């Protein structure tokens, strides 16, 4: 049989071992998902961890004059990365190796951040749990109690109330000013808004000691106000105001412009649009801004020390006599040098952490969007 030229050119030049629709061909053409880990990947991970641990232990114990748990962990981590790169590259392509190394480094950074946060929160509880066990610690003040007295007498009731009063006054001052400044920067605009935004951003990095000195000079020295809780609250409000204004501006900018246009198209004025549309929409974000501002102000020590001063007795009047706060009590207790008083200071730090958590939960509940049935 004679094959013509067109038929000879159309003849297949290669033979497929598998049919096009067979499972083997589909498996060969399908790319391997990078997020899935095979038994070989798990074995490489475990072997690299064990091998790097043994290598680091050998270097620390016998070869190098190093010591310390933190240095050992850091050395182990970098040795693990180096060994894991070498082992993974033996049986995987470059794309898989890069993906594994990047995911390992990111997960290691996340674990490091979590460990740092947990240790920073757990350390005060570890040092101050003995003070937290006494009921008088929450219901008595330190009036007439010496630093060397036992934990069964005295407490931080005056510092708790002082912190709540000072932060309450600061929130009353900061909340309307911060939201009003954010509304001016987002809804009004213009050259004045640029100047205000620049000032707010500059005040964000203002040292707390400068705010305390400003209030001390203006209110106490020039205007003759006494050193009391109100002056401390004014200093805290200066620290909280830029945080509140900047965070609120970001939240208000996220509100869709279509809501503003629809409101004005229905005949609402700019003020009615802001009050009835923009602010209710941004309420959860404004609550977050308030939480950030409170977190900045509740832990300040130097402004309270300059404007109010430390006291050992209970005072509920912010316009008379010095008023203590939890950060200031912690500062005075830890630097005292007395072991029992230091124990009280760490206990007060634990109460401060719990107080911030309670304020966070209450603020989020109050700002939660109401869902109709």
C-alpha positions as CSV (number, residue, x, y, z in Angstrom):
1,X,0.0,0.0,0.0
2,X,1.4,3.4,-1.0
3,X,1.2,6.3,1.4
4,X,0.8,9.7,-0.1
5,X,2.7,12.7,1.1
6,X,-0.3,14.4,3.0
7,X,-1.0,11.1,4.7
8,X,2.7,10.6,5.6
9,X,2.9,14.2,7.0
10,X,-0.2,13.6,9.1
11,X,1.1,10.4,10.7
12,X,1.8,10.7,14.4
13,X,5.4,11.4,15.3
14,X,5.1,10.2,19.0
15,X,3.2,7.6,20.8
16,X,1.4,8.4,24.2
17,X,1.9,5.7,26.8
18,X,-1.4,6.8,28.5
19,X,-4.7,7.7,26.9
20,X,-5.5,11.4,27.2
21,X,-8.5,10.8,29.4
22,X,-6.8,8.2,31.7
23,X,-6.4,8.9,35.5
24,X,-2.6,8.6,35.1
25,X,-2.5,11.4,32.6
26,X,-4.6,13.6,34.7
27,X,-2.4,13.0,37.8
28,X,0.7,13.8,35.8
29,X,-0.7,17.1,34.4
30,X,-2.3,18.2,37.7
31,X,0.0,20.5,39.7
32,X,0.8,19.5,43.2
33,X,-0.9,21.7,45.9
34,X,1.7,23.5,47.9
35,X,-0.3,23.6,51.1
36,X,-0.7,19.9,51.4
37,X,1.9,18.0,53.3
38,X,2.9,14.5,52.4
39,X,4.5,11.9,54.7
40,X,7.9,12.9,53.2
41,X,7.3,16.6,54.2
42,X,6.4,15.6,57.7
43,X,9.4,13.4,58.0
44,X,11.7,16.2,56.7
45,X,10.2,18.7,59.2
46,X,10.6,16.3,62.2
47,X,14.1,15.2,61.2
48,X,15.2,18.8,60.7
49,X,13.9,19.8,64.1
50,X,15.6,16.9,65.9
51,X,18.8,17.3,64.0
52,X,19.1,21.0,64.5
53,X,18.3,20.6,68.2
54,X,21.1,18.0,68.6
55,X,23.5,20.2,66.6
56,X,22.7,23.3,68.7
57,X,23.0,21.4,72.0
58,X,26.4,20.0,70.9
59,X,27.7,23.5,70.0
60,X,26.4,25.1,73.2
61,X,27.5,22.4,75.6
62,X,30.9,21.3,74.2
63,X,32.2,23.4,71.3
64,X,31.3,27.1,71.9
65,X,31.5,29.1,75.1
66,X,27.9,30.1,74.9
67,X,25.1,29.8,77.5
68,X,21.6,31.0,78.1
69,X,18.1,29.7,77.1
70,X,17.2,32.6,74.7
71,X,20.5,32.2,72.8
72,X,19.9,28.4,72.6
73,X,16.4,28.9,71.2
74,X,17.6,31.5,68.6
75,X,20.5,29.3,67.5
76,X,18.2,26.3,67.3
77,X,15.7,28.2,65.1
78,X,18.4,29.3,62.6
79,X,20.0,25.9,62.5
80,X,16.6,24.4,61.9
81,X,15.9,26.7,59.0
82,X,19.3,25.9,57.4
83,X,18.8,22.2,57.8
84,X,15.2,22.3,56.6
85,X,16.3,24.1,53.5
86,X,18.9,21.5,52.7
87,X,16.6,18.5,53.4
88,X,13.6,19.9,51.5
89,X,15.6,20.7,48.4
90,X,16.7,17.1,48.0
91,X,13.2,15.9,47.0
92,X,11.2,18.9,46.0
93,X,11.4,21.6,43.3
94,X,12.5,25.2,44.0
95,X,8.9,26.5,44.3
96,X,8.0,24.0,47.0
97,X,11.2,24.7,48.9
98,X,10.6,28.5,48.8
99,X,7.0,28.0,50.0
100,X,8.0,25.7,52.9
101,X,10.7,28.1,54.1
102,X,8.5,31.2,53.8
103,X,5.6,29.5,55.7
104,X,8.0,28.2,58.4
105,X,9.6,31.7,58.9
106,X,6.1,33.3,59.1
107,X,4.8,30.8,61.5
108,X,7.9,31.1,63.6
109,X,7.4,34.9,63.8
110,X,3.8,34.4,64.8
111,X,4.8,32.0,67.5
112,X,7.4,34.3,68.8
113,X,5.0,37.2,69.0
114,X,2.4,35.0,70.8
115,X,5.0,33.9,73.3
116,X,6.1,37.4,74.0
117,X,2.5,38.6,74.5
118,X,1.7,35.6,76.8
119,X,4.8,36.0,78.8
120,X,4.3,39.8,79.2
121,X,0.7,39.1,80.5
122,X,1.6,36.0,82.6
123,X,4.7,37.4,84.4
124,X,2.8,39.9,86.5
125,X,0.4,37.2,87.6
126,X,3.3,34.9,88.4
127,X,4.9,37.6,90.6
128,X,1.7,39.0,92.2
129,X,-0.6,36.1,92.8
130,X,0.1,36.1,96.5
131,X,-1.4,39.7,96.8
132,X,-4.4,38.7,94.6
133,X,-5.4,36.1,97.1
134,X,-6.3,38.6,99.8
135,X,-9.8,40.3,99.8
136,X,-8.5,43.4,101.5
137,X,-6.2,44.0,98.5
138,X,-9.3,45.1,96.6
139,X,-11.2,46.9,99.4
140,X,-8.6,48.9,101.4
141,X,-6.2,51.7,100.7
142,X,-2.6,52.1,101.9
143,X,-3.4,54.9,104.4
144,X,-1.3,54.2,107.6
145,X,0.1,51.0,106.2
146,X,3.9,50.8,106.0
147,X,5.5,49.1,103.0
148,X,6.8,46.3,105.2
149,X,3.4,45.3,106.5
150,X,2.0,41.9,105.5
151,X,-0.4,41.4,102.6
152,X,-3.3,40.9,105.0
153,X,-3.5,44.7,105.5
154,X,-3.8,47.5,103.0
155,X,-4.8,47.4,99.4
156,X,-5.2,49.3,96.1
157,X,-8.8,50.4,96.3
158,X,-7.7,54.1,96.2
159,X,-5.7,53.5,93.0
160,X,-8.5,51.6,91.3
161,X,-11.0,54.4,91.9
162,X,-8.5,57.0,91.0
163,X,-7.8,55.3,87.7
164,X,-11.5,55.0,86.9
165,X,-12.2,58.6,87.7
166,X,-9.2,60.0,85.8
167,X,-9.9,57.9,82.7
168,X,-13.6,58.7,82.9
169,X,-12.9,62.5,82.9
170,X,-10.4,62.0,80.1
171,X,-12.9,60.0,78.0
172,X,-15.5,62.7,78.5
173,X,-13.1,65.3,77.2
174,X,-11.5,63.2,74.4
175,X,-14.4,61.5,72.9
176,X,-16.3,64.5,71.5
177,X,-13.1,66.4,70.6
178,X,-11.6,63.4,68.8
179,X,-14.7,62.5,66.8
180,X,-15.3,66.2,66.0
181,X,-11.7,66.5,64.7
182,X,-12.1,63.4,62.6
183,X,-15.4,64.7,61.2
184,X,-13.7,68.0,60.3
185,X,-10.8,66.2,58.5
186,X,-13.0,63.8,56.6
187,X,-16.3,65.6,55.9
188,X,-15.3,69.3,55.7
189,X,-11.7,69.1,54.3
190,X,-9.9,72.0,52.9
191,X,-6.6,73.6,53.8
192,X,-7.5,73.7,57.5
193,X,-8.0,70.0,57.5
194,X,-4.5,69.5,56.2
195,X,-3.1,71.6,59.0
196,X,-5.2,69.8,61.6
197,X,-4.1,66.4,60.3
198,X,-0.5,67.4,60.4
199,X,-0.8,68.5,64.0
200,X,-2.7,65.4,65.0
201,X,-0.1,63.1,63.4
202,X,2.7,65.1,65.2
203,X,0.9,64.8,68.6
204,X,0.6,61.0,68.1
205,X,4.4,60.8,68.9
206,X,4.3,63.3,71.7
207,X,6.2,62.0,74.8
208,X,4.0,61.7,77.8
209,X,6.3,63.7,80.0
210,X,5.8,66.7,77.7
211,X,2.0,66.5,78.2
212,X,2.5,66.3,81.9
213,X,4.8,69.3,81.9
214,X,2.4,71.3,79.7
215,X,-0.6,70.7,82.1
216,X,1.6,71.3,85.1
217,X,2.8,74.7,83.7
218,X,-0.5,75.9,82.4
219,X,-3.0,74.7,84.9
220,X,-1.1,74.4,88.1
221,X,1.6,77.1,87.8
222,X,-0.1,79.8,85.7
223,X,-3.8,79.3,86.5
224,X,-3.4,78.2,90.1
225,X,-5.2,74.8,89.9
226,X,-4.2,72.3,92.6
227,X,-2.5,69.1,92.0
228,X,-5.4,66.7,91.8
229,X,-7.1,64.1,89.7
230,X,-8.6,66.7,87.3
231,X,-5.2,67.9,86.3
232,X,-4.0,64.3,85.8
233,X,-7.1,63.7,83.6
234,X,-6.3,66.7,81.5
235,X,-2.8,65.4,80.9
236,X,-4.2,62.0,80.0
237,X,-6.7,63.5,77.6
238,X,-3.8,65.2,75.7
239,X,-2.2,61.8,75.3
240,X,-5.5,60.2,74.2
241,X,-6.8,62.9,71.8
242,X,-4.5,62.3,68.8
243,X,-5.0,58.6,69.0
244,X,-8.8,59.0,69.1
245,X,-8.8,61.6,66.3
246,X,-6.4,59.7,64.0
247,X,-8.2,56.3,64.4
248,X,-11.6,57.9,64.0
249,X,-10.5,59.6,60.8
250,X,-9.5,56.2,59.3
251,X,-12.8,54.7,60.3
252,X,-14.9,57.5,58.8
253,X,-13.0,57.3,55.6
254,X,-14.0,53.6,55.2
255,X,-17.7,54.6,55.2
256,X,-18.9,54.2,51.5
257,X,-19.4,57.5,49.7
258,X,-22.6,56.2,48.2
259,X,-24.3,56.4,51.6
260,X,-23.5,60.1,51.8
261,X,-24.7,60.7,48.3
262,X,-27.9,58.8,48.8
263,X,-28.7,60.7,52.0
264,X,-28.1,64.1,50.4
265,X,-30.1,63.1,47.4
266,X,-33.1,62.5,49.7
267,X,-32.8,66.1,50.9
268,X,-30.7,65.6,54.1
269,X,-28.2,68.3,55.0
270,X,-24.5,67.6,55.5
271,X,-24.9,67.6,59.3
272,X,-27.9,65.2,59.2
273,X,-26.0,62.9,56.9
274,X,-23.1,62.8,59.3
275,X,-25.3,62.4,62.4
276,X,-27.8,59.9,61.1
277,X,-25.8,58.0,58.4
278,X,-22.0,58.2,58.8
279,X,-21.6,58.0,62.6
280,X,-24.1,55.1,63.1
281,X,-22.4,53.2,60.2
282,X,-18.9,53.7,61.7
283,X,-19.9,53.1,65.4
284,X,-18.0,49.8,65.8
285,X,-14.9,51.3,64.4
286,X,-15.3,54.4,66.6
287,X,-15.5,52.0,69.6
288,X,-12.2,50.5,68.5
289,X,-10.7,54.0,68.3
290,X,-11.9,54.7,71.8
291,X,-10.4,51.5,73.1
292,X,-7.0,52.4,71.5
293,X,-7.2,55.8,73.2
294,X,-8.1,54.3,76.6
295,X,-5.3,51.8,76.3
296,X,-2.8,54.7,75.7
297,X,-4.0,56.8,78.6
298,X,-4.7,54.1,81.2
299,X,-1.1,53.0,81.4
300,X,0.6,56.5,81.6
301,X,2.6,57.2,84.8
302,X,4.7,60.4,84.3
303,X,1.7,62.7,83.5
304,X,-0.1,61.6,86.7
305,X,3.1,61.9,88.8
306,X,3.6,65.5,87.7
307,X,0.1,66.7,87.8
308,X,-1.5,64.8,90.7
309,X,1.2,63.0,92.7
310,X,1.0,59.7,94.6
311,X,-1.1,59.3,97.6
312,X,-1.9,56.4,100.0
313,X,-5.4,57.4,101.0
314,X,-8.8,57.1,99.3
315,X,-10.0,60.2,97.5
316,X,-13.1,60.3,95.3
317,X,-13.1,64.0,94.7
318,X,-11.0,64.7,91.5
319,X,-10.9,68.5,92.3
320,X,-9.2,68.3,95.7
321,X,-6.1,66.6,97.0
322,X,-3.8,64.2,95.1
323,X,-5.3,61.1,93.5
324,X,-3.4,58.0,92.9
325,X,-3.7,55.6,90.0
326,X,-2.8,52.0,89.2
327,X,0.2,52.8,87.0
328,X,1.6,55.2,89.5
329,X,1.0,52.7,92.4
330,X,2.9,50.1,90.4
331,X,5.7,52.5,89.8
332,X,6.0,53.5,93.4
333,X,5.7,49.9,94.7
334,X,8.2,48.2,92.4
335,X,10.9,50.9,92.9
336,X,10.5,50.8,96.7
337,X,12.9,47.8,97.1
338,X,10.6,46.1,99.7
339,X,9.7,42.5,98.6
340,X,6.2,42.7,100.1
341,X,5.5,46.1,98.5
342,X,6.9,44.8,95.2
343,X,4.4,42.0,95.5
344,X,1.6,44.5,95.9
345,X,2.9,46.3,92.8
346,X,2.7,43.2,90.6
347,X,-0.7,42.5,92.0
348,X,-1.8,46.0,91.0
349,X,-0.4,45.4,87.5
350,X,-2.6,42.3,87.2
351,X,-5.7,44.4,88.3
352,X,-4.8,47.0,85.7
353,X,-4.7,44.3,82.9
354,X,-8.0,43.0,84.1
355,X,-9.4,46.5,84.1
356,X,-8.3,47.2,80.6
357,X,-9.9,43.9,79.5
358,X,-13.2,44.9,81.2
359,X,-13.2,48.3,79.6
360,X,-12.6,46.7,76.2
361,X,-15.5,44.3,76.6
362,X,-17.9,46.9,77.8
363,X,-17.0,49.3,75.0
364,X,-17.5,46.6,72.3
365,X,-20.8,45.6,73.8
366,X,-22.1,49.2,73.8
367,X,-21.0,49.9,70.3
368,X,-22.3,46.6,68.8
369,X,-24.7,47.1,65.9
370,X,-28.3,46.5,66.7
371,X,-29.8,43.8,64.4
372,X,-33.5,43.9,63.9
373,X,-35.6,40.8,64.0
